[in-house]
Amino acid sequence: MPDWPEWWSWELAIIEHAEERMQVRHFTEVELRDMLERASGYRAGRVPGRWLIETRHDGEAWIVVVEPNPAHRQLEVVTAFKAKK
């Protein structure tokens, strides 16, 4: 299990873009939260301040993109998608 940063325990906030992607990619907030609970690692994203969370959903590898918001002590979910093979 990775050594998670402080922001990992912050309250989760799902931004509008992520909510739209959840509908298109057919997963719910409950499933998203489950993916985050079972996350296996993380790495910096291409956009500064964003992180790629490695997880699984329905037997496949997924990435959840998050952005810590220190001003509100929230972890904002930007999007989630199946990882490329």
ChimeraX commands (.cxc) that place a marker at each C-alpha (Angstrom):
marker #1 position 0.00,0.00,0.00 radius 0.5
marker #1 position 1.42,3.41,-0.89 radius 0.5
marker #1 position 2.21,6.11,1.62 radius 0.5
marker #1 position -0.69,8.45,0.82 radius 0.5
marker #1 position -0.30,12.23,1.09 radius 0.5
marker #1 position -2.29,14.33,3.57 radius 0.5
marker #1 position -4.92,15.27,0.99 radius 0.5
marker #1 position -5.92,11.63,0.58 radius 0.5
marker #1 position -8.03,11.86,3.76 radius 0.5
marker #1 position -9.77,15.12,2.83 radius 0.5
marker #1 position -13.48,15.30,2.05 radius 0.5
marker #1 position -14.30,14.18,-1.48 radius 0.5
marker #1 position -15.87,16.66,-3.92 radius 0.5
marker #1 position -17.02,15.54,-7.36 radius 0.5
marker #1 position -16.91,18.37,-9.88 radius 0.5
marker #1 position -19.50,18.73,-12.64 radius 0.5
marker #1 position -17.19,17.40,-15.35 radius 0.5
marker #1 position -16.65,14.20,-13.36 radius 0.5
marker #1 position -20.40,13.79,-12.84 radius 0.5
marker #1 position -20.93,14.06,-16.61 radius 0.5
marker #1 position -18.23,11.46,-17.26 radius 0.5
marker #1 position -19.76,9.13,-14.68 radius 0.5
marker #1 position -22.97,9.05,-16.74 radius 0.5
marker #1 position -21.15,8.53,-20.05 radius 0.5
marker #1 position -18.83,5.84,-18.65 radius 0.5
marker #1 position -21.61,4.11,-16.70 radius 0.5
marker #1 position -20.49,4.18,-13.08 radius 0.5
marker #1 position -22.02,5.69,-9.97 radius 0.5
marker #1 position -20.72,7.80,-7.10 radius 0.5
marker #1 position -20.85,4.71,-4.89 radius 0.5
marker #1 position -18.69,2.83,-7.40 radius 0.5
marker #1 position -16.32,5.80,-7.64 radius 0.5
marker #1 position -15.91,5.90,-3.87 radius 0.5
marker #1 position -15.29,2.15,-3.89 radius 0.5
marker #1 position -12.61,2.60,-6.57 radius 0.5
marker #1 position -10.89,5.20,-4.39 radius 0.5
marker #1 position -11.07,2.99,-1.30 radius 0.5
marker #1 position -9.35,0.20,-3.23 radius 0.5
marker #1 position -6.75,2.42,-4.91 radius 0.5
marker #1 position -3.35,0.81,-5.29 radius 0.5
marker #1 position -1.16,3.80,-6.12 radius 0.5
marker #1 position -0.85,7.33,-7.42 radius 0.5
marker #1 position 1.40,9.49,-9.54 radius 0.5
marker #1 position 1.57,13.09,-10.67 radius 0.5
marker #1 position -0.58,13.98,-13.66 radius 0.5
marker #1 position 0.40,16.04,-16.68 radius 0.5
marker #1 position -1.51,19.04,-15.35 radius 0.5
marker #1 position 0.35,20.54,-12.37 radius 0.5
marker #1 position -1.49,19.91,-9.11 radius 0.5
marker #1 position -3.44,16.91,-10.43 radius 0.5
marker #1 position -2.84,13.31,-9.47 radius 0.5
marker #1 position -3.66,10.03,-11.19 radius 0.5
marker #1 position -5.06,7.43,-8.83 radius 0.5
marker #1 position -4.58,3.82,-9.93 radius 0.5
marker #1 position -7.46,1.49,-9.15 radius 0.5
marker #1 position -9.74,-1.22,-10.54 radius 0.5
marker #1 position -13.41,-1.38,-11.47 radius 0.5
marker #1 position -15.32,-4.33,-12.92 radius 0.5
marker #1 position -12.09,-6.31,-13.23 radius 0.5
marker #1 position -10.31,-3.64,-15.29 radius 0.5
marker #1 position -7.65,-1.04,-14.51 radius 0.5
marker #1 position -8.98,2.50,-14.09 radius 0.5
marker #1 position -7.49,5.93,-13.43 radius 0.5
marker #1 position -9.23,8.53,-11.27 radius 0.5
marker #1 position -7.90,12.06,-11.74 radius 0.5
marker #1 position -8.01,14.16,-8.58 radius 0.5
marker #1 position -6.95,17.66,-7.63 radius 0.5
marker #1 position -6.40,18.58,-3.99 radius 0.5
marker #1 position -8.01,21.90,-2.98 radius 0.5
marker #1 position -6.06,23.04,0.10 radius 0.5
marker #1 position -8.21,26.15,0.61 radius 0.5
marker #1 position -11.24,23.96,1.29 radius 0.5
marker #1 position -9.36,20.81,2.36 radius 0.5
marker #1 position -11.23,18.88,-0.31 radius 0.5
marker #1 position -10.07,16.28,-2.78 radius 0.5
marker #1 position -11.80,17.12,-6.04 radius 0.5
marker #1 position -12.49,14.33,-8.50 radius 0.5
marker #1 position -11.89,15.67,-12.01 radius 0.5
marker #1 position -12.65,12.54,-14.06 radius 0.5
marker #1 position -12.21,8.76,-14.19 radius 0.5
marker #1 position -11.53,6.46,-17.13 radius 0.5
marker #1 position -10.36,2.97,-18.03 radius 0.5
marker #1 position -6.58,2.77,-18.12 radius 0.5
marker #1 position -5.00,2.11,-21.51 radius 0.5
marker #1 position -3.66,-1.38,-21.92 radius 0.5
marker link #1:1,2 radius 0.2
marker link #1:2,3 radius 0.2
marker link #1:3,4 radius 0.2
marker link #1:4,5 radius 0.2
marker link #1:5,6 radius 0.2
marker link #1:6,7 radius 0.2
marker link #1:7,8 radius 0.2
marker link #1:8,9 radius 0.2
marker link #1:9,10 radius 0.2
marker link #1:10,11 radius 0.2
marker link #1:11,12 radius 0.2
marker link #1:12,13 radius 0.2
marker link #1:13,14 radius 0.2
marker link #1:14,15 radius 0.2
marker link #1:15,16 radius 0.2
marker link #1:16,17 radius 0.2
marker link #1:17,18 radius 0.2
marker link #1:18,19 radius 0.2
marker link #1:19,20 radius 0.2
marker link #1:20,21 radius 0.2
marker link #1:21,22 radius 0.2
marker link #1:22,23 radius 0.2
marker link #1:23,24 radius 0.2
marker link #1:24,25 radius 0.2
marker link #1:25,26 radius 0.2
marker link #1:26,27 radius 0.2
marker link #1:27,28 radius 0.2
marker link #1:28,29 radius 0.2
marker link #1:29,30 radius 0.2
marker link #1:30,31 radius 0.2
marker link #1:31,32 radius 0.2
marker link #1:32,33 radius 0.2
marker link #1:33,34 radius 0.2
marker link #1:34,35 radius 0.2
marker link #1:35,36 radius 0.2
marker link #1:36,37 radius 0.2
marker link #1:37,38 radius 0.2
marker link #1:38,39 radius 0.2
marker link #1:39,40 radius 0.2
marker link #1:40,41 radius 0.2
marker link #1:41,42 radius 0.2
marker link #1:42,43 radius 0.2
marker link #1:43,44 radius 0.2
marker link #1:44,45 radius 0.2
marker link #1:45,46 radius 0.2
marker link #1:46,47 radius 0.2
marker link #1:47,48 radius 0.2
marker link #1:48,49 radius 0.2
marker link #1:49,50 radius 0.2
marker link #1:50,51 radius 0.2
marker link #1:51,52 radius 0.2
marker link #1:52,53 radius 0.2
marker link #1:53,54 radius 0.2
marker link #1:54,55 radius 0.2
marker link #1:55,56 radius 0.2
marker link #1:56,57 radius 0.2
marker link #1:57,58 radius 0.2
marker link #1:58,59 radius 0.2
marker link #1:59,60 radius 0.2
marker link #1:60,61 radius 0.2
marker link #1:61,62 radius 0.2
marker link #1:62,63 radius 0.2
marker link #1:63,64 radius 0.2
marker link #1:64,65 radius 0.2
marker link #1:65,66 radius 0.2
marker link #1:66,67 radius 0.2
marker link #1:67,68 radius 0.2
marker link #1:68,69 radius 0.2
marker link #1:69,70 radius 0.2
marker link #1:70,71 radius 0.2
marker link #1:71,72 radius 0.2
marker link #1:72,73 radius 0.2
marker link #1:73,74 radius 0.2
marker link #1:74,75 radius 0.2
marker link #1:75,76 radius 0.2
marker link #1:76,77 radius 0.2
marker link #1:77,78 radius 0.2
marker link #1:78,79 radius 0.2
marker link #1:79,80 radius 0.2
marker link #1:80,81 radius 0.2
marker link #1:81,82 radius 0.2
marker link #1:82,83 radius 0.2
marker link #1:83,84 radius 0.2
marker link #1:84,85 radius 0.2
view
